Amino acid sequence: MNRRICVVTGSRAEYGLLRWVLSDLRDAPDVDLQLVVTGMHLSPEFGSTVEEIEKDGFSIARRVDMLLSSGTASSVAKSIGLGVIGMSDALEQLKPDIVLLLGDRFEIFAAAQACLVHNIPIAHIAGGDTTEGAIDESMRHAITKMAHLHFVTNPESARRVRQLGESPDHIHVVGNPGLDHLKRQPLLDRAAVEKMLGAPLGRQNLLITFHPVTLEADFGAAQFAELLAALHSFDRSTKLWFTMPNADTGGRGMIATLKSWLEEHRDRDNLYASLGHSGYLSLMAQVDAVVGNSSSGLYEAPSLEVATVDIGNRQQGRLAAASVLHAAPDRAAILAAVERAVALDCSGIVNPYGDGCSSERIVETLQALPPASELIGKRFHMIGTANA
């Protein structure tokens, strides 16, 4: 009997990281892949990216609507509650042997809670990372404690997971699966990128993604205003390519601010709800720098030899390559960092997040797992003991 492996995805960024894991699971002869789609994927406001998943040839086992059309803390908390209810129903119907989750977003936090109560083992990708400026930090560590198997992106994260009391036998350093795309599928060339964008690239190009900073009192609105003020300093020879903020608390306010700013800068009206993972990476490969506070600037950009300006504290504490320049959320500091970034030679940069072979490592480990009954029971593994 094939092992039923359920994978949950709730956002465009996280699906991009899971793309080749899903492909390998679908093709494995001894696995029945059950894909559950939720969160921003099902929202027209955020590009209805469920359609991209279907275009990639994946069958969707269940759709779990949970995202309320408001960016307040109350609506996000209620969305988590709806997610737990919807995921519980999906688990009852699908009866998976194990559920694979990636990251730290509230949609994934909801899925983990449902799995915990249903006594279904969780395999978690990217535990042990740190992002000190967002509530994702707490959600990620909470998911680690609910999980039974850990696929971490680097040795430093593995140490943190051990410090949380998880058994070293269940911690596997696999790298970041988002890098697999760069190894497995050719990116679009410049002409194809311009066709995708519907506009020509400029002499100089910046790819900009800024998400809410959920531990700030204003959820990062002031930081975002400083970024836009810095970008105002560039003339038309620098093209600005924006992707939309996510659905975290404060995200919709940022989207409204950005649209208003672009109305006043009509020559820079390049805003995309979603470019798809391949399209996004293809554009990233063509630009002179990635700017904002998205994890993609730390995960994928170094492998493309593109510099990143990481603004503020959202990604604070996350392992970063030498091509990542950290900037205070101040317009002068941002502008200075961007000017350094576009001049930076990123050839030969070493990406600390792996070699692009993560998916096969993850799938091989999942195929070799013992029965679920042997995974459910966990003991707190003490550091400093004879078997630590």
N, C-alpha and C positions, 0 to 999 in steps of 0.2 A: 504493500500500500504506500502510495506516495505521501511525502510529508507536506502538510498544508501550511504554507508560509504566507502570512498576511503582512502586507506593507501599507503603511498609512502615509499619505502626502497631503499637505494643506497649503503649500505656497509654491510659487514659481521657482524661487531660489533653491528650496529644498528638493523639489522634483529634479532640477538640473543636477544636483549632487547624486541623486538616486538613479539617474537614467540608466546607467550601465549595470548597476546592481539588479535592477528590474529586468533588464534584457537577459542577463545571465541566469537569473532565477526562472524566467519564462522558458528558456531553452534547456534547462536542466531536466534530464529524463525522469528523475525521481522526486520532482517537486511540483506541487500544484500551487501556482502563484495566485493569491487573492489580493487584488489591489483595491484599497479603500481611498476614495478621494473626498476631500472636505475643504473647509475654510475658503481662502481667497480663490481657489481654483473654480469654484462654483458661482463666483460673483462677476456679473458683467462690468461692474465698476472697476474691477482689477483685471479685466481682460479675458474673463471666462477661459482661463488657461487649461481647463479640463479638455478643451478641444485640441490643444497641442498634445496632450497625453494620448488621446485617441488617434491623432494623426501619426504618432509614433508606433501605432499598432498594438497598444496594450488594451486588453479587455478590463473593464471596470466592474468589480464585483459588487460594490455598494457605493452610493453617494450619500454623504452625511452632511446635510445643511446645518450650519451652526452660526454663521457670521451675521450679526446684526448690523444694520446700516447706520452705524454711529461710531464715532471714534472715542467715546468717553470710557473712563475706567469701569463704570457700571456696565456698559454694553459689552466690553471685553470679558468681564467676570461672568455675565449672563451667557455669553457665547461659549465660555468654557463649560458651564452647566449644560447647555444644549448639546455640546460636543460629547460630554460624558454619556448623556442619555442616548444620543444617536449611535455612538460607538458601542454601547452596551447592546442595543438591538442588533447591530451588525455582527458582533461577536456571537450572539445567540444563534444567528442564522448561519454564519460561516464556520463556526467551531474550528478555528485554526489551531495548529499544534504550537506555533510560536508567532509572535508579532514583531516585526522589524520597524523600529522608529529611528529617525535621524534628528538630532539637534535639540532645540530648546524653545520652540515657539509655543504659544498657548494652545494651538490646535493639537500639537503632539503631547503636551501636558495632559490635555483632556483624554486623549487616547490611552495614555499610560495609566491613568486612574481607573479607567474602565477595565483594562487588562488585569490590574492588580486585584480588583474585587472578583473578577471571573477566574482567578487562579490560572491565567494564561501566561507562560513565560515571555519576557520581553528581551529582545536583542537591541541594544542601543548603540547608534553610531555617533561619534564626536562628543562623548562624555569626557569630563576632565578639562575641557577648555575653559577659559575665563573671559568674560566680557563684563567688566565691573560697572559699566554705566547703564546697564539694562536689567530689568527684572528677569530676563532670560537666564541670567546667571543662576538665580535661585531655582528656576524651573529645571534647568539642565541638571543641577546637582540632585534635585528631587527625583528626576527621572532615573538618574544613575542608581539611587537607592531602591527604586522600584524595579530596576532591570536585573536580569540574571546573567546576561552575556554582554560584554563590552568590546566594541570595535573602536579603538581610539586612534586619533590621527597622528600622534607623536609620543615619544617616550616621556616627555614632561607631563602630558595629560594622563598617561598611564600611572605615573606616580601619584597624581592627585586622586585618581579613582581608587588606588590602593589605600590612600590615606582616608578615604571615605568608608573603608572597611570591607571593600570587595575583594574576593579571592583572586590572587594572581593567576590561578589556573583558568579563570574565566575572562581575563583581560588580554586582548589581542591588538598589537600595534599594526595597523593595516594601511595607514596614510589616509588622505582625504579622497573619497571616490569621485569627487568632482573633477579631479585631474585626469581621470580615465578618458574623458571626452577628448582631451587634447591629444591623447595617444591613439585613440581608436577611430576618430572621424575627422577628415580634413575640414578646416574652417573655410569660410567664404573669402574670396579675394576682394580687393578694393572695389572693383566694378560691381561685383555681386552684392557687397555690403551697401553700396550707394543705391542699388536697385531696391534692396530690402527696405532701406530707410525712406526711399522716395525723395531723396535730396542728396546733393553732392557733399562729400567731405571737404573740409577746409584746409588751408595751409597748415594750421595747427588745430588739434581736436582734443577735447576733454570729455570723458565719459563720467557723468555725475549721478550718483545715487546717495540720497541722504534719508535715513530712517529715523523715527522718533527715538529719543533718549529717555527711556521710560522711568528712570530714577531721578530725573530732573523735575523740579516743580512745574515747569512749563512744558515738559516732555520734549525739550530740545528746540522749541520754537525760536528762542533767542540765538542759539547756535546756527540754526538754519538761516536766520536773517543776516547774520554775519557772513555766512557763505555766499548768499546772494549779493551782498554788498561787495564782496571781493570779486565775484564774477563780473559785476558791472564795470570793473576796471579794464576788462579786455575789449579790444576793438573787434570789428567784424571779421578780421582775418582769423580769429580763433572761434571755431564752431563749438557750441555747447550742446551735448547730447544727454538729455535727462531721461532716466527711468523713474517711475513713480515710487514714492514712499509706500511702505507696507501698511497693513491694517491694524498695527498696534495702536494703543491709546495715543491720540494726538496726530495720527497719520492723516486723517481726512483734513484736519486743519492745515497741515503742511501742503497737502495737495491743492487746497484752495489758495494758499499763499503763493505757491509756485505758478498756478494758472494765472493769477492776477499779475505776477511779475512778468510772465511771458506776454501777457496782453500789452504791457508797456514796452516790451522788447520784441516786437513782432518779427524782427530779423533773426531771432533766436528761438523761434517756436518749434523746438524739436523735443517733444515730450512723448514718451511711449509707455503705455500700461504694461506691455510685455513684448519682448523681442524673441521670445523662445530662448532656451539655453544656448543652442548652437549660434543663433543670431547675435545674442548678447556677447558671447565669447569672440565671435568674429569681429564685431565692432570693437571690443576691447583690444584685439590684436592690432587694430589700425590706428588707435588713438595715441596721443603723446603722453597722456597720464590719466589715471583713474582718480576721481576726487569724491570724497564724501565719508561715509562711515559704514559702508557695506562690507560684510565678510569676504565678498568676492575679490576685493582689492588686496586682501591678505592671502586668500586661498589660491586663486587662479592667476591673478595678474603677474606674480613673479615668474611663473612658468612661461608666460608669453613675453617676458623681458620688457614689461611695461611698468613704469614707476607708479606708486600709489601715494596720494596725500590722504592720510587718515585723520579726520578732524574730531577733536573732542575726546570724550571718555567712553563712548559706546563700546568700542572694541578694546578698551584699556585692559592690559594683562594678557591678551592673546598673543601667542607666538608669532613673530613677524620676520620676514626676510629683510635683507639689507636694502632692498628697493622700496621699502615702505617708510615714508617720512611722516612722522606724527606732528600735527599742528594744533596749537591751542585754538579754541573756537573764537578767534578774533580776526577781523577782516585783514589786518596788516600781516598777521602771522600766516593766515591761509594764503594770501597772495604771494608772500615770500616763499612758502613751501611749494606752491605750484610752479613758480619760476625756477626753483631748484630741480623740481621733478622733471620738467620737460627737457632740461639740459643734462639729466643724469644718464650715464652709460650703464644700462642694466644687463649688458651681455655677460654671460657667465654667472648670473645670480643663482644661488642654490635655494630651491624651494624646500622649506623644512617640513612640508606636508606630504612628502612621498614621491613615488616614481610613476604613478599612473596605472598601477596594477592592483588597486585596492579591491575592486569588485570581485575579481576571481578569488582573492583571499577570503573575503566575506562569505561568498557562496560556498566555497569548499568547507569552511568551518561550520556553516549552517547544515550542510549535508551530513557532516560527521557527528552531529550532536546526539547525545543520549536521549531517551524518551523524556517527554515533558515532566513526568512525575519525578524524574531524577534532578530536574533543574529548579523546580519550584521552591524547595526548602533551601534557605540560605542562612549561613552563620556570619556574624561580624568577624572579619579577619583582622586581628590585632597586629599592628606594626610593632616590630621590636621583639616579637616572640621568636622562638627557635625556628618556626616554619614560615616566617614572614619573608 
